[in-house]
Amino acid sequence: MELNSQIKFDVPAREQMSKNNLPVYDAIVDGVGFMPNLFATLGMSDNGLNRYITLQNGSSTLTNKEKEAINLVVSEINDCNYCRAAHTTIGKMNGFTEAEALEIRSGKASFNKKLNALIKLSQDIVQTRGKINAKYLEIFFNEGYDKGQLIDVIIQVGEKTITNYLHNITQIPIDFPEVPQL
């Protein structure tokens, strides 16, 4: 069943943010230069933006590049156009080329064996809802990752799934350069 086309979600303005969300809203604008529509949409909840950004900015054993690889493959599997676009841009800011971002979205990284293991595991986690094929976990560990990093991968998958679902439900306008479908 598709979302009723009569239900429309507008991106909230700063004036519509709760007091709990305002400091985070202002910090994002100061740091990024604008308020991404998806983050503003999190502000529809009195604590949503603050809560999500706290999760996103939490410490991780994964590098920003590894997190972006996870974000790209998870967003592709969850069919989120907003996050595909945003994380292609952010992925390039973290060292991926356009071609590498496309390859990651397709579920592989032929250019980096360790990153490929991370992507394959992340893809399998989403596709199997966590009931993974043990071979992907074995490859992940064989490439030098540890059990703590596995936990951080699972947290990253969950974090990205939140915004994937938010956009898939709200369909708020994409304010990043759109990317091609695979």
C-alpha positions in Angstrom: 0.0 0.0 0.0 1.4 3.4 -1.0 1.3 6.5 1.2 -1.9 8.4 0.6 -0.9 11.2 -1.8 -3.2 13.6 0.1 -0.8 13.4 3.1 1.9 16.0 2.6 4.9 16.6 4.8 6.4 20.1 4.7 9.9 20.8 5.8 9.7 22.7 9.1 11.4 26.1 9.5 13.6 27.1 12.4 10.6 28.8 14.0 8.8 25.5 14.2 11.6 23.7 16.1 11.1 23.0 19.8 13.5 24.5 22.4 15.2 21.0 22.6 16.0 21.0 18.9 17.1 24.6 18.5 20.7 24.3 19.7 21.3 21.4 17.4 19.5 23.1 14.5 21.7 26.2 14.9 24.9 24.1 15.2 24.1 22.2 12.0 23.5 25.5 10.1 26.7 26.9 11.5 28.7 23.8 10.7 27.3 22.8 7.3 26.1 26.2 6.0 22.5 25.1 5.6 19.9 22.9 7.3 19.4 19.7 5.3 15.7 19.1 4.8 15.9 15.6 6.3 17.4 16.9 9.5 14.8 19.7 9.7 12.1 17.0 9.3 13.5 15.2 12.3 12.7 18.4 14.2 8.9 17.7 13.8 9.4 15.7 17.0 10.2 17.7 20.1 13.3 15.7 20.6 13.8 14.0 17.3 16.6 16.2 15.8 18.6 16.3 19.1 18.2 12.6 19.7 19.2 11.6 16.1 22.2 14.0 16.0 23.4 12.7 19.4 23.3 9.1 17.9 25.0 10.2 14.7 27.8 12.1 16.4 28.5 9.4 18.9 32.0 7.8 19.1 32.7 4.9 16.8 35.6 2.7 16.0 34.8 3.1 12.3 36.3 5.8 10.2 34.2 8.4 8.5 34.9 6.7 5.2 33.8 3.3 6.5 30.6 4.9 7.9 29.9 6.5 4.6 30.3 3.1 2.8 27.8 1.6 5.2 25.5 4.6 4.6 25.7 4.2 0.8 24.9 0.5 0.7 22.2 0.7 3.3 20.5 3.6 1.6 20.6 1.7 -1.7 19.0 -1.4 -0.2 16.3 0.7 1.6 15.7 2.6 -1.7 16.1 6.0 -0.2 16.7 8.6 -2.9 17.5 11.4 -0.3 20.2 9.4 1.5 21.6 8.1 -1.8 22.1 11.7 -2.9 23.3 13.0 0.5 25.8 10.2 1.1 27.2 10.3 -2.4 28.1 13.9 -1.7 29.4 13.2 1.8 31.2 10.1 0.6 33.1 12.2 -1.9 34.0 14.6 0.9 35.5 11.6 2.7 37.6 10.5 -0.3 35.3 8.4 -2.5 35.1 9.1 -6.2 31.7 9.2 -8.0 32.5 5.8 -9.5 33.5 4.3 -6.1 30.3 5.6 -4.5 28.2 3.9 -7.3 30.1 0.7 -6.9 29.5 0.7 -3.1 25.8 1.3 -3.7 25.8 -1.8 -5.8 27.2 -3.8 -2.9 30.9 -4.1 -3.5 34.3 -2.2 -3.4 36.6 -3.9 -5.8 39.1 -1.1 -5.1 39.6 -2.1 -1.4 39.4 -5.6 0.0 38.8 -4.6 3.6 36.1 -2.1 2.7 34.5 -4.7 0.4 34.2 -7.1 3.5 32.5 -4.2 5.4 30.1 -3.5 2.6 29.2 -7.2 2.0 28.5 -7.7 5.8 26.5 -4.4 6.0 24.5 -5.4 2.9 23.8 -8.9 4.4 22.7 -7.4 7.8 20.1 -5.3 6.1 18.9 -7.9 3.6 18.6 -10.7 6.2 17.4 -8.4 9.0 20.4 -9.5 11.1 20.2 -13.2 10.4 23.4 -13.0 8.4 25.3 -15.5 6.4 28.3 -16.5 8.6 30.7 -16.3 5.7 30.3 -12.5 5.6 31.2 -12.3 9.3 34.2 -14.5 8.8 35.5 -12.4 5.9 34.9 -9.3 7.9 37.0 -10.6 10.8 39.6 -12.0 8.4 40.1 -8.5 7.0 41.1 -7.2 10.4 37.9 -6.0 11.9 37.0 -7.1 15.5 33.9 -7.7 17.5 33.7 -4.1 18.8 33.7 -2.9 15.2 30.9 -5.4 14.4 28.8 -3.6 17.1 29.6 -0.2 15.5 28.6 -1.6 12.1 25.2 -2.7 13.5 24.7 0.7 15.1 25.6 2.5 11.8 23.1 0.3 9.9 20.4 1.2 12.4 21.3 4.9 12.3 21.0 5.0 8.5 17.9 3.0 8.5 16.2 5.7 10.6 16.7 8.4 8.0 16.0 6.1 5.1 12.6 5.3 6.5 12.0 8.9 7.4 12.5 10.0 3.8 10.7 7.0 2.3 7.6 8.0 4.4 7.7 11.8 4.2 9.2 12.2 0.7 10.4 15.7 1.6 12.4 17.5 -1.1 15.9 16.3 -1.8 18.4 19.2 -1.3 21.6 17.4 -2.4 22.6 16.7 -6.1 20.5 13.8 -7.2 22.3 10.6 -8.3 21.5 8.0 -10.9 19.5 4.9 -10.1 21.5 1.7 -10.4 
